């Protein structure tokens, strides 16, 4: 498999979907240089914690403050756009172990020299609501300042990761988790004011 390089970098197609937002997008992006999973002071939101969760198929970023929860979900995908004949590489590798592009084995090492070329794309979206499972209870957040019952649940969440479900109005859902250090930071952010 070859990654097609266009111009100065990897080709990404980006689309956004923000129709009639309920949940706000996260205040940061996955590549931002912020203190992840630590309480920071933000001039717009006060105390806030940023979290990110990613694997080969998605990047999920969230921001948590009393004034609101923001989330952005980015799905990473690929599309076959053609084939590269690979004329720069010989199709004959000779005898031996581990021929170019061919794993481990003893043999002649014949290769067709044709590799698929993929274009990678990123689809960014913001869910309409977030469901959180905390201490056996379900909570739903859609917009605005965090409600007192949800703030109390976040402040008193048991140590460890918390499962959340992102829900879109078209019926799509995605389950992901919030890291244990972010959950720990919730105690500081969502504690009741005295």
NORQUIRA-V961932 format. One record per residue. N is the residue number from 0. RES is the residue in one letter. OMEGA is omega in whole degrees, -180 to 180 (NA if undefined). Layout:
n=N res=RES omega=OMEGA
n=N res=RES omega=OMEGA
//
This chain:
n=0 res=X omega=177
n=1 res=X omega=174
n=2 res=X omega=-179
n=3 res=X omega=177
n=4 res=X omega=180
n=5 res=X omega=178
n=6 res=X omega=-176
n=7 res=X omega=-177
n=8 res=X omega=-180
n=9 res=X omega=-178
n=10 res=X omega=175
n=11 res=X omega=171
n=12 res=X omega=-177
n=13 res=X omega=173
n=14 res=X omega=180
n=15 res=X omega=179
n=16 res=X omega=180
n=17 res=X omega=-179
n=18 res=X omega=177
n=19 res=X omega=-176
n=20 res=X omega=168
n=21 res=X omega=176
n=22 res=X omega=178
n=23 res=X omega=174
n=24 res=X omega=177
n=25 res=X omega=-178
n=26 res=X omega=-180
n=27 res=X omega=175
n=28 res=X omega=-174
n=29 res=X omega=-178
n=30 res=X omega=-179
n=31 res=X omega=179
n=32 res=X omega=179
n=33 res=X omega=175
n=34 res=X omega=-179
n=35 res=X omega=175
n=36 res=X omega=176
n=37 res=X omega=178
n=38 res=X omega=175
n=39 res=X omega=178
n=40 res=X omega=-178
n=41 res=X omega=-177
n=42 res=X omega=-179
n=43 res=X omega=-174
n=44 res=X omega=-176
n=45 res=X omega=177
n=46 res=X omega=-177
n=47 res=X omega=173
n=48 res=X omega=179
n=49 res=X omega=-180
n=50 res=X omega=173
n=51 res=X omega=-180
n=52 res=X omega=-179
n=53 res=X omega=171
n=54 res=X omega=-175
n=55 res=X omega=-177
n=56 res=X omega=-178
n=57 res=X omega=170
n=58 res=X omega=180
n=59 res=X omega=-180
n=60 res=X omega=179
n=61 res=X omega=175
n=62 res=X omega=-172
n=63 res=X omega=175
n=64 res=X omega=178
n=65 res=X omega=-178
n=66 res=X omega=177
n=67 res=X omega=177
n=68 res=X omega=177
n=69 res=X omega=178
n=70 res=X omega=174
n=71 res=X omega=180
n=72 res=X omega=179
n=73 res=X omega=177
n=74 res=X omega=180
n=75 res=X omega=-180
n=76 res=X omega=178
n=77 res=X omega=179
n=78 res=X omega=176
n=79 res=X omega=-179
n=80 res=X omega=179
n=81 res=X omega=-179
n=82 res=X omega=178
n=83 res=X omega=-179
n=84 res=X omega=175
n=85 res=X omega=-178
n=86 res=X omega=179
n=87 res=X omega=-177
n=88 res=X omega=179
n=89 res=X omega=177
n=90 res=X omega=179
n=91 res=X omega=-177
n=92 res=X omega=-178
n=93 res=X omega=-180
n=94 res=X omega=175
n=95 res=X omega=-178
n=96 res=X omega=172
n=97 res=X omega=177
n=98 res=X omega=177
n=99 res=X omega=179
n=100 res=X omega=-173
n=101 res=X omega=174
n=102 res=X omega=-173
n=103 res=X omega=178
n=104 res=X omega=180
n=105 res=X omega=180
n=106 res=X omega=-176
n=107 res=X omega=177
n=108 res=X omega=177
n=109 res=X omega=-178
n=110 res=X omega=178
n=111 res=X omega=-180
n=112 res=X omega=180
n=113 res=X omega=-178
n=114 res=X omega=175
n=115 res=X omega=177
n=116 res=X omega=-177
n=117 res=X omega=169
n=118 res=X omega=-179
n=119 res=X omega=-179
n=120 res=X omega=-178
n=121 res=X omega=177
n=122 res=X omega=-177
n=123 res=X omega=176
n=124 res=X omega=178
n=125 res=X omega=-179
n=126 res=X omega=178
n=127 res=X omega=176
n=128 res=X omega=178
n=129 res=X omega=172
n=130 res=X omega=-180
n=131 res=X omega=176
n=132 res=X omega=-177
n=133 res=X omega=177
n=134 res=X omega=176
n=135 res=X omega=178
n=136 res=X omega=177
n=137 res=X omega=178
n=138 res=X omega=178
n=139 res=X omega=177
n=140 res=X omega=177
n=141 res=X omega=-178
n=142 res=X omega=173
n=143 res=X omega=178
n=144 res=X omega=-179
n=145 res=X omega=-179
n=146 res=X omega=-178
n=147 res=X omega=-179
n=148 res=X omega=177
n=149 res=X omega=178
n=150 res=X omega=178
n=151 res=X omega=179
n=152 res=X omega=179
n=153 res=X omega=-180
n=154 res=X omega=-177
n=155 res=X omega=180
n=156 res=X omega=178
n=157 res=X omega=180
n=158 res=X omega=179
n=159 res=X omega=-180
n=160 res=X omega=177
n=161 res=X omega=177
n=162 res=X omega=174
n=163 res=X omega=176
n=164 res=X omega=174
n=165 res=X omega=-176
n=166 res=X omega=176
n=167 res=X omega=-178
n=168 res=X omega=180
n=169 res=X omega=177
n=170 res=X omega=178
n=171 res=X omega=174
n=172 res=X omega=174
n=173 res=X omega=176
n=174 res=X omega=176
n=175 res=X omega=-178
n=176 res=X omega=174
n=177 res=X omega=-176
n=178 res=X omega=-175
n=179 res=X omega=179
n=180 res=X omega=175
n=181 res=X omega=178
n=182 res=X omega=177
n=183 res=X omega=180
n=184 res=X omega=178
n=185 res=X omega=-178
n=186 res=X omega=179
n=187 res=X omega=-175
n=188 res=X omega=-172
n=189 res=X omega=176
n=190 res=X omega=-179
n=191 res=X omega=177
n=192 res=X omega=180
n=193 res=X omega=NA
//
